[in-house]
């Protein structure tokens, strides 16, 4: 039997998360604990639980922070600290090594979202082959017209479509990171929503999924794992074929939101349609577009006021 003083920390963390976290939290959250465990094993493979003092813990946090932004490092710290708190209770440690830890991190980069213009969307749509069989082209069109997240679209089944009312119900996602994949909960409660679709999209999908199993994912081939990279590479080829800027699959969601903003749709409606937890998230994500529209509105206001 291994003595407490000889237990490696990454092994302790693995056993701890399986005992206390597995089955008690969402699968997507548990995946993050698995990632944290792999990071601990990579950064401190020989670190024993009994060796963790303030200096050793700060060194671990610093090593992680060297390649991650401050908020991500804070999340890492919170998960590791949870395991250490239990290690204290179980007698592996005598003092809390996380006390007064300094959270560092790389400088946060300002990510400018990438999206297509209305003209580019039309050029991309012209390259899509919608020939009656399920393919990535239908998937691209669906994301452009609904703004669904990648995993949300993968999780759609024929039962989620209400063609009479031209609506799609989003109430689950598909965990494509595991093999085999499986249905799981949405990102947050706000992500459970009903998304209205246009008549053309409704007609196309009504024909496409007519004979498909009602409760099976539309875009998933059973027995084959679906990768985000596969979809991104396919979309890249389509963008190049259309002669437009290359964007990611997630960029299709940004494209959908930006088109609605430019069309004058309210921020509240867009936030609800995207499944954001609140309007603040939508506002922060599309701040530069909102500012651009504000400037145009100011010009309209001035032009109007000068008439008097």
Secondary structure, 3 states (H helix, E strand, C coil): CCCHHHCEHHHHHHHHHHHHCCCCCCHHHHHHHHHHHHHHHHHCCCCEHHHCCHHHHHHHHHHHHCCCEHHHHHHHHHHHHHHHHHHHHCCCCCCCCCCCCCCCCECCCCCCCCCCCHHHHHHHHHHCCCCCCCCHHHHHHHHHHHCCCHHHHHCCEHHHEECCCCEEEECCEEECCCCCCEEECCCCHHHCEEEECCHHHHHHHHHHCCCCCCCCECCCCCCCCCCHHHHHHHHHHHHHHHCCCCCCHHHHHHHHHHHHHHCCCCHHHHHHHHCCCCHHHHHHHCHHHHHHHHHHHHHHHHHHHCCC
